[in-house]
Amino acid sequence: GCITQIFFLHFFGGTEIFLLVVMAYDRYVAICKPLHYTVIMSRRVCGLLVGAAWVGACCILWQTFLIFQLPFCGAKVLDHYFCDVHPVLKLACSDTFLIGTLIIANGGSISAVAFVLLMASYVVILHSLRSQTADGRRKALSTCVSHVAVVSLFFIPCSFVYLRPCVTLPADKIVAVFYTVVTPLLN
């Protein structure tokens, strides 16, 4: 049951990372190419982008398979709200250094690529706003502010939890609430 929970947590979390990138692309098209928006963001393209987000999330899932092969012994009680990678690694009877390093490398590279794509999208949007009127800039920025807030509330806590060595800290529980409850509600 715990491994299943990790699987779905990371699958839907990974999907959310890629959907945030897709949403940034959508805002880029809406602001920088408004007259071409309906042609560029057709139903087919939207379906392909959502499909790409689901496929991209599958890149994160191999972490679940790494954990599944670990031997567990002793008390099987987690000090966390749900089954997650770091607390489960703490329960393993074998050395988890290599698996922890692979998990950080995988999660870190996917997060870094997604974050760079997000930032590139907003840099292009901000650059294109120089030629807009004050009212056009205000409208464009009001469109982007909510997305930037959700991206920040998702990436900052996830970076705190997943882009560090595999140790559990007391703050992990509070931080987990942000990326599992608060961010999806705001989105």
C-alpha positions in Angstrom: 0.0 0.0 0.0 2.8 2.4 0.8 4.6 1.8 -2.5 1.3 2.4 -4.3 0.9 5.7 -2.5 4.4 6.7 -3.5 3.7 5.7 -7.0 0.6 7.9 -7.3 2.0 10.8 -5.3 5.0 11.0 -7.7 3.0 10.3 -10.8 0.5 13.1 -10.1 3.2 15.4 -8.7 5.3 14.9 -11.9 2.2 15.5 -14.0 1.7 18.8 -12.1 5.3 19.9 -12.8 4.8 19.3 -16.5 1.3 20.9 -16.5 2.8 24.0 -14.9 5.2 24.2 -17.9 2.4 23.7 -20.3 0.4 26.5 -18.6 3.5 28.8 -18.9 3.6 28.0 -22.7 -0.1 28.7 -22.9 0.4 32.1 -21.3 3.4 32.8 -23.6 1.2 32.1 -26.7 -1.7 34.2 -25.3 0.5 37.2 -24.5 3.1 37.1 -27.2 1.0 35.7 -30.1 -2.6 36.6 -29.3 -3.9 36.6 -32.9 -2.5 33.2 -33.5 -3.6 31.7 -30.2 -6.5 29.6 -31.5 -4.4 28.2 -34.3 -1.4 27.4 -32.1 -3.4 26.1 -29.1 -5.8 23.9 -31.0 -7.6 21.0 -29.4 -5.1 18.6 -30.9 -2.1 20.6 -29.5 -3.7 20.9 -26.1 -4.3 17.1 -26.1 -0.7 16.5 -27.1 0.6 18.8 -24.4 -1.5 17.1 -21.7 -0.3 13.7 -23.0 3.3 14.9 -22.9 2.8 15.9 -19.3 1.5 12.4 -18.4 4.4 10.8 -20.3 6.9 13.2 -18.6 5.5 12.1 -15.2 6.5 8.5 -16.1 10.1 9.6 -16.0 9.8 10.1 -12.2 8.2 6.7 -11.6 11.3 4.7 -11.7 12.0 6.0 -8.2 9.1 3.8 -7.0 10.7 0.8 -8.5 14.0 1.5 -6.8 12.3 1.7 -3.4 10.2 -1.4 -4.1 13.3 -3.7 -4.2 14.6 -2.5 -0.8 14.4 -4.9 2.2 12.6 -3.5 5.2 12.9 -4.7 8.8 12.0 -3.5 12.2 9.1 -1.1 12.9 7.3 -0.1 9.8 6.0 3.2 11.1 6.5 6.4 9.3 6.8 9.8 11.0 5.0 11.5 8.1 1.5 12.3 6.9 1.8 9.9 3.9 4.3 7.5 2.4 7.1 9.4 0.7 10.5 8.6 -0.6 12.7 9.9 2.2 10.7 8.5 5.2 10.5 5.1 3.5 14.2 5.1 2.7 14.8 5.6 6.4 13.0 2.3 7.1 15.2 0.3 4.8 17.6 -2.3 6.3 20.3 -1.9 3.6 22.5 1.0 2.5 20.4 3.5 0.6 23.1 6.0 -0.3 23.2 5.1 -4.0 19.4 4.9 -4.3 19.1 8.3 -2.5 21.6 9.8 -4.9 19.8 8.5 -7.9 16.5 9.8 -6.6 18.0 13.3 -6.0 19.6 13.2 -9.5 16.4 12.2 -11.2 14.1 14.6 -9.3 16.7 17.4 -9.5 17.2 17.1 -13.3 13.5 17.0 -14.0 12.8 19.9 -11.7 15.7 21.9 -13.1 14.6 21.4 -16.7 11.0 22.3 -15.8 12.1 25.4 -13.9 14.4 26.6 -16.7 11.5 26.2 -19.2 9.2 28.1 -16.9 11.7 30.9 -16.4 12.5 31.0 -20.1 8.8 31.4 -20.9 8.5 34.3 -18.5 11.7 36.0 -19.7 10.3 36.0 -23.2 7.0 37.3 -22.0 8.6 40.1 -20.0 10.8 41.0 -23.0 7.8 41.2 -25.3 6.0 43.5 -22.8 8.4 46.3 -23.5 6.6 47.0 -26.7 3.1 46.9 -25.1 1.1 49.8 -23.8 0.8 50.3 -20.0 -2.7 48.8 -20.1 -1.5 45.8 -22.1 1.4 45.3 -19.7 -1.0 45.4 -16.7 -3.3 42.8 -18.3 -0.4 40.5 -19.2 1.2 40.7 -15.8 -2.1 40.1 -14.0 -2.5 37.0 -16.1 1.0 35.8 -15.1 1.1 36.7 -11.4 -1.3 33.9 -10.3 0.7 31.3 -12.2 4.0 32.5 -10.8 2.5 32.3 -7.3 1.4 28.7 -7.9 4.8 27.8 -9.4 6.6 29.3 -6.4 4.4 27.5 -3.9 5.0 24.2 -5.7 8.7 24.4 -6.6 10.1 26.0 -3.4 8.7 23.3 -1.0 9.5 20.5 -3.5 13.0 21.7 -3.8 13.3 21.9 0.0 12.2 18.2 0.3 13.6 16.5 -2.8 16.8 18.4 -3.7 18.8 17.5 -0.6 20.3 14.4 0.8 17.8 11.7 1.9 17.1 12.8 5.5 13.8 13.6 7.1 13.4 16.8 9.0 10.5 17.9 11.3 9.6 20.7 8.8 9.0 18.1 6.0 5.5 17.5 7.2 4.5 21.2 7.1 6.3 21.6 3.7 4.5 18.6 2.4 1.1 20.2 3.0 2.1 23.0 0.6 2.9 20.9 -2.4 0.2 18.3 -1.8 -2.8 20.4 -0.7 -2.3 24.2 -1.0 -0.8 24.3 -4.5 -3.4 22.0 -6.2 -6.2 24.0 -4.5 -4.8 27.3 -5.8 -4.3 25.8 -9.2 
